Amino acid sequence: MHDKHLYEYAVIRYVPRVEREEFINVGLIMMCKRRRWLRVELWIDERKMAVHDCELTRDELAQQLSAFTLIGEGRSEGGSIALLEAEERFRWLTAVKSACVQTSRPHPGITDNLDATFARLMEELVK
């Protein structure tokens, strides 16, 4: 019998014009507290960016999003937040922000395969 894992995920969004509240999904963050597992993946679609009046170029956006990867992977280059436990890093990354890079509210789920669920959510919600 496979173990079931409670997880939480949030979609990472680029909001080109905060006042318009339109956004482009650019990544996914998912965490399982019990497994101390956290994964972040980014995917910037330049075709979607071309549709919106984006102030940032793809490279500028990738630079801003790099903090999600550094903190998500727990790398020292991510600063003191990156050194926290997985669930604390997840909470910090998914906190409500009014900046041009935001996340959706976290959503829960249960799975027996975290990696497969992450891949499915990434395809459905971001790509």
Order of alpha helices (4+ residues) and beta strands (2+ residues): beta-beta-beta-alpha-alpha-alpha-beta-beta-alpha
